Amino acid sequence: MTAVGLQYWDTGVALEIVRFAGANRLLVEFACAGRSRRVEPYSLRRSSSGRLLLYGSEAAANQVEVFDVAEMGDVRGTSTPFTPRFRVELAVNRQSEDVTW
């Protein structure tokens, strides 16, 4: 069963949660590679091999990391805000950010 309003984009992961969190500058939580992650979401992109990737930064890290969406589980938004350290490409026409996704 799919929650109303969520798009899975043929991935099994509710990516609208990630997009909403990024556009509203909120952290997302998910499981990946056997660990629980708390990430500032910045961008969703397709690799040259067709895999969907989330570019984000874990709260304690000072760099962007790449997460394979196919390996992410239990994705949920939080109410914890973040101040972007990199360009957020999940937003629509925010000041100084003209990228739409």
N, C-alpha and C positions, 0 to 999 in steps of 0.2 A: 504494500500500500504506500502511495506517495502522499506526502503532506501537501496540502493545497498551497499553491504559489511557489513551490520549490522546483527548480529545474535540475535534473541530474546530468544532462548533457552526455548521455550514454556512458557515464563513468561510475554510477552507483554512489556518487558523493554529491551531497546537496550544495552545489557551488553557489547558489544564490546567497547562502549564509556567508560564504567567504566574500563575495562581492559586496553585500550589504555592510559587513564589518569593515572592509577596506574603505568604502565610500564614506563611512561614518567614523573612521579612525578608531575602531574598536579591535581589540585583540581577538583572535580565534584560537580555539583549542582543538587538538586532534591527536590521534595516535598515529605514529609513523616509525617504522624501523624498530619496533619494540619499545618505544618511549612515548611518554606523554609530552606534547609540545604546546607551547604558548607563543603564538607568532603574530607579528605585525604583518598583515597581508599587503603586498604592494602590486603584484601583477599576476595574471594568468596568461600563459603563452603555450603554443604548440611547438614541440621540438621538430627537427627535420625528419625524425622517424614517426611523427604523428602523436607522440605522447603528450598529454596535457600536464603542464607543470605550474606549480605555484611558486612564485618568488616572494620570499618574505624573510623577516629577521626575527629570531628568537629574542625575547626581551633582554636577555643577558648578553647577547652577541652584538658585535659592532660591524656586522657584515651581512649582506644578503645571502641567503641560502636557497637552494632549489629543492622542492619537494615534489615527487611524482604523485599526482593526484590519485592514480590507480592504487597507490600504497597507503593512502590516508584512510583512516577509519574514525568513526565516532566524532564527526565534525560538529562543533557547536560554537556559537557566538558567545561573547562575554559582554559584560557592561563596563569593562576596563578600557578606558581611552588610552591612546598613545599619541605622541607628537611625532609626525613623520620625520625620519632622518634621510629618507630617499624619496624619489618621486613616486606618488601613488597613482597607478594606472587603472585603478578600479573606480575612479570618481568621474563624475560628469561635470565639466566646466567649473571646477573649484578655482579660486584665485590662483594664478600662476601655473595652473595645471589644466591644459586643454585637451588631454587625452580622454577619449571615450572608449568604453569596452563594449 
